Amino acid sequence: MDWSHYRFVSIWDLPGKPDAVYEILGRADDYPRWWPQIREVTSVDGATGTTRIRSFLPYDLVMTVRERRRDPRARVLEATLSGDLDGWARWTVTAHGAGSRATYEQEVEVHRRLMRILAVPGRAVFRANHALMMRAGRRGLTARLEGV
């Protein structure tokens, strides 16, 4: 097993209509406004940007994010990641009850040196750190959709 390889799946049930959720998720430059752990997004061009994130643990991860797929009909957003994390991430938005379900999938290899050194003893902590970040993102997006 490669201890620096991670696969995550998060499912967010949200109050907004699928097209509204897809539209918000498609505006990565706005993420820091509603997702506290996404500290900074800097657009390079229409399909590429850099992102700096920090969750509970006291370190930042910086990566280049390149749009790989933007499909409004299927409501799929997919990007490649490079930098401290190398891999891909994908949002898929579907109707769910009166609202939406946003499924986030991510598969990455960690390149940040300290995280590689601590890969085995820190794995559970790194996964928990990711879960905290995703929980806060869901709360932030829910509040944005509810106009709070």
C-alpha atoms as a printed R data frame, in Angstrom:
    type eleno elety resid chain resno       x      y       z
1   ATOM     1    CA   MET     A     1   0.000  0.000   0.000
2   ATOM     2    CA   ASP     A     2   1.204  3.495  -0.849
3   ATOM     3    CA   TRP     A     3   0.599  5.406   2.394
4   ATOM     4    CA   SER     A     4   0.827  8.745   0.574
5   ATOM     5    CA   HIS     A     5  -2.085  7.873  -1.725
6   ATOM     6    CA   TYR     A     6  -5.605  8.936  -0.713
7   ATOM     7    CA   ARG     A     7  -9.061  8.427  -2.167
8   ATOM     8    CA   PHE     A     8 -11.923 10.432  -0.688
9   ATOM     9    CA   VAL     A     9 -15.651 10.469  -1.330
10  ATOM    10    CA   SER     A    10 -17.931 12.997   0.362
11  ATOM    11    CA   ILE     A    11 -21.664 13.294  -0.180
12  ATOM    12    CA   TRP     A    12 -23.431 16.540   0.594
13  ATOM    13    CA   ASP     A    13 -27.221 16.712   0.658
14  ATOM    14    CA   LEU     A    14 -28.051 20.357   0.037
15  ATOM    15    CA   PRO     A    15 -31.176 22.551   0.031
16  ATOM    16    CA   GLY     A    16 -30.599 24.168  -3.370
17  ATOM    17    CA   LYS     A    17 -31.720 23.086  -6.810
18  ATOM    18    CA   PRO     A    18 -29.102 21.089  -8.748
19  ATOM    19    CA   ASP     A    19 -28.401 23.827 -11.312
20  ATOM    20    CA   ALA     A    20 -27.866 26.419  -8.554
21  ATOM    21    CA   VAL     A    21 -25.493 24.111  -6.662
22  ATOM    22    CA   TYR     A    22 -23.596 23.305  -9.858
23  ATOM    23    CA   GLU     A    23 -23.258 26.999 -10.661
24  ATOM    24    CA   ILE     A    24 -21.818 27.832  -7.227
25  ATOM    25    CA   LEU     A    25 -19.420 24.869  -7.314
26  ATOM    26    CA   GLY     A    26 -18.304 25.957 -10.775
27  ATOM    27    CA   ARG     A    27 -17.066 29.319  -9.446
28  ATOM    28    CA   ALA     A    28 -13.888 28.213  -7.677
29  ATOM    29    CA   ASP     A    29 -12.745 31.829  -7.216
30  ATOM    30    CA   ASP     A    30 -15.666 32.280  -4.786
31  ATOM    31    CA   TYR     A    31 -14.896 29.236  -2.606
32  ATOM    32    CA   PRO     A    32 -13.032 31.255   0.075
33  ATOM    33    CA   ARG     A    33 -16.247 33.268   0.636
34  ATOM    34    CA   TRP     A    34 -18.166 30.245   1.894
35  ATOM    35    CA   TRP     A    35 -15.535 27.560   2.590
36  ATOM    36    CA   PRO     A    36 -13.260 28.710   5.437
37  ATOM    37    CA   GLN     A    37 -10.482 26.170   4.818
38  ATOM    38    CA   ILE     A    38  -9.984 27.318   1.246
39  ATOM    39    CA   ARG     A    39  -7.855 30.285   2.139
40  ATOM    40    CA   GLU     A    40  -6.985 31.582  -1.306
41  ATOM    41    CA   VAL     A    41  -7.803 30.958  -4.965
42  ATOM    42    CA   THR     A    42  -5.858 32.815  -7.623
43  ATOM    43    CA   SER     A    43  -7.007 32.515 -11.209
44  ATOM    44    CA   VAL     A    44  -4.277 32.079 -13.802
45  ATOM    45    CA   ASP     A    45  -6.614 31.877 -16.783
46  ATOM    46    CA   GLY     A    46 -10.156 30.651 -17.466
47  ATOM    47    CA   ALA     A    47  -9.287 27.017 -16.734
48  ATOM    48    CA   THR     A    48  -6.319 27.128 -14.338
49  ATOM    49    CA   GLY     A    49  -5.653 28.570 -10.908
50  ATOM    50    CA   THR     A    50  -3.722 28.081  -7.702
51  ATOM    51    CA   THR     A    51  -5.384 27.186  -4.436
52  ATOM    52    CA   ARG     A    52  -4.138 27.371  -0.859
53  ATOM    53    CA   ILE     A    53  -6.009 25.335   1.748
54  ATOM    54    CA   ARG     A    54  -5.625 24.819   5.463
55  ATOM    55    CA   SER     A    55  -7.895 22.810   7.711
56  ATOM    56    CA   PHE     A    56  -7.379 22.047  11.411
57  ATOM    57    CA   LEU     A    57  -3.725 20.986  11.182
58  ATOM    58    CA   PRO     A    58  -1.208 23.861  11.100
59  ATOM    59    CA   TYR     A    59   0.031 23.566   7.533
60  ATOM    60    CA   ASP     A    60  -1.049 24.893   4.155
61  ATOM    61    CA   LEU     A    61  -1.375 22.835   1.006
62  ATOM    62    CA   VAL     A    62  -0.821 24.687  -2.258
63  ATOM    63    CA   MET     A    63  -1.750 23.263  -5.602
64  ATOM    64    CA   THR     A    64  -2.424 24.160  -9.195
65  ATOM    65    CA   VAL     A    65  -5.933 23.239 -10.266
66  ATOM    66    CA   ARG     A    66  -6.659 22.727 -13.975
67  ATOM    67    CA   GLU     A    67 -10.162 22.257 -15.262
68  ATOM    68    CA   ARG     A    68 -10.444 18.918 -17.053
69  ATOM    69    CA   ARG     A    69 -14.192 18.675 -17.516
70  ATOM    70    CA   ARG     A    70 -17.079 21.120 -17.188
71  ATOM    71    CA   ASP     A    71 -20.361 19.512 -18.216
72  ATOM    72    CA   PRO     A    72 -23.457 21.547 -17.255
73  ATOM    73    CA   ARG     A    73 -25.885 18.955 -18.678
74  ATOM    74    CA   ALA     A    74 -24.441 16.166 -16.543
75  ATOM    75    CA   ARG     A    75 -23.560 18.704 -13.791
76  ATOM    76    CA   VAL     A    76 -19.996 17.397 -13.546
77  ATOM    77    CA   LEU     A    77 -16.917 19.475 -12.712
78  ATOM    78    CA   GLU     A    78 -13.547 17.770 -12.803
79  ATOM    79    CA   ALA     A    79 -10.020 19.065 -12.325
80  ATOM    80    CA   THR     A    80  -6.455 17.835 -12.193
81  ATOM    81    CA   LEU     A    81  -4.361 18.815  -9.182
82  ATOM    82    CA   SER     A    82  -0.610 19.290  -8.988
83  ATOM    83    CA   GLY     A    83   1.729 20.630  -6.346
84  ATOM    84    CA   ASP     A    84   1.499 19.497  -2.716
85  ATOM    85    CA   LEU     A    85  -1.224 17.114  -3.913
86  ATOM    86    CA   ASP     A    86  -1.111 15.432  -7.304
87  ATOM    87    CA   GLY     A    87  -4.200 13.782  -8.798
88  ATOM    88    CA   TRP     A    88  -7.785 14.742  -9.581
89  ATOM    89    CA   ALA     A    89 -11.025 15.929  -8.006
90  ATOM    90    CA   ARG     A    90 -14.603 15.767  -9.272
91  ATOM    91    CA   TRP     A    91 -17.978 17.217  -8.264
92  ATOM    92    CA   THR     A    92 -21.156 15.539  -9.531
93  ATOM    93    CA   VAL     A    93 -24.462 17.252  -8.704
94  ATOM    94    CA   THR     A    94 -27.784 15.397  -8.916
95  ATOM    95    CA   ALA     A    95 -31.341 16.025  -7.819
96  ATOM    96    CA   HIS     A    96 -32.139 14.587  -4.390
97  ATOM    97    CA   GLY     A    97 -35.548 15.022  -2.824
98  ATOM    98    CA   ALA     A    98 -36.470 18.712  -2.858
99  ATOM    99    CA   GLY     A    99 -32.805 19.701  -3.147
100 ATOM   100    CA   SER     A   100 -29.530 18.335  -4.447
101 ATOM   101    CA   ARG     A   101 -26.812 15.854  -3.737
102 ATOM   102    CA   ALA     A   102 -23.245 16.932  -4.469
103 ATOM   103    CA   THR     A   103 -20.773 14.061  -4.584
104 ATOM   104    CA   TYR     A   104 -17.115 14.993  -4.225
105 ATOM   105    CA   GLU     A   105 -14.500 12.469  -5.267
106 ATOM   106    CA   GLN     A   106 -10.776 12.985  -4.978
107 ATOM   107    CA   GLU     A   107  -7.809 10.753  -5.641
108 ATOM   108    CA   VAL     A   108  -4.404 12.182  -4.832
109 ATOM   109    CA   GLU     A   109  -0.844 11.427  -3.950
110 ATOM   110    CA   VAL     A   110   0.691 13.680  -1.329
111 ATOM   111    CA   HIS     A   111   3.973 15.338  -2.288
112 ATOM   112    CA   ARG     A   112   4.395 17.605   0.724
113 ATOM   113    CA   ARG     A   113   7.542 16.333   2.458
114 ATOM   114    CA   LEU     A   114   6.301 16.375   6.065
115 ATOM   115    CA   MET     A   115   3.108 14.529   5.156
116 ATOM   116    CA   ARG     A   116   5.133 11.873   3.343
117 ATOM   117    CA   ILE     A   117   7.423 11.428   6.354
118 ATOM   118    CA   LEU     A   118   4.391 11.102   8.638
119 ATOM   119    CA   ALA     A   119   2.365  9.035   6.142
120 ATOM   120    CA   VAL     A   120   1.966  5.938   8.313
121 ATOM   121    CA   PRO     A   121   1.563  7.365  11.829
122 ATOM   122    CA   GLY     A   122  -0.371 10.412  10.618
123 ATOM   123    CA   ARG     A   123  -2.744  8.790   8.134
124 ATOM   124    CA   ALA     A   124  -5.786  8.719  10.440
125 ATOM   125    CA   VAL     A   125  -5.151 12.328  11.479
126 ATOM   126    CA   PHE     A   126  -4.792 13.458   7.849
127 ATOM   127    CA   ARG     A   127  -8.065 11.713   6.946
128 ATOM   128    CA   ALA     A   128  -9.807 13.328   9.930
129 ATOM   129    CA   ASN     A   129  -8.400 16.723   8.886
130 ATOM   130    CA   HIS     A   130  -9.899 16.216   5.417
131 ATOM   131    CA   ALA     A   131 -13.260 15.187   6.926
132 ATOM   132    CA   LEU     A   132 -13.351 18.357   9.059
133 ATOM   133    CA   MET     A   133 -12.644 20.462   5.996
134 ATOM   134    CA   MET     A   134 -15.402 18.781   4.003
135 ATOM   135    CA   ARG     A   135 -17.899 19.157   6.853
136 ATOM   136    CA   ALA     A   136 -17.173 22.886   7.059
137 ATOM   137    CA   GLY     A   137 -17.520 23.202   3.277
138 ATOM   138    CA   ARG     A   138 -20.951 21.555   3.378
139 ATOM   139    CA   ARG     A   139 -22.062 23.898   6.155
140 ATOM   140    CA   GLY     A   140 -20.766 26.927   4.265
141 ATOM   141    CA   LEU     A   141 -22.435 25.962   1.015
142 ATOM   142    CA   THR     A   142 -25.711 25.184   2.803
143 ATOM   143    CA   ALA     A   143 -25.665 28.633   4.432
144 ATOM   144    CA   ARG     A   144 -24.932 30.259   1.070
145 ATOM   145    CA   LEU     A   145 -27.816 28.397  -0.578
146 ATOM   146    CA   GLU     A   146 -30.157 29.398   2.240
147 ATOM   147    CA   GLY     A   147 -29.055 33.022   1.907
148 ATOM   148    CA   VAL     A   148 -27.718 33.161   5.457
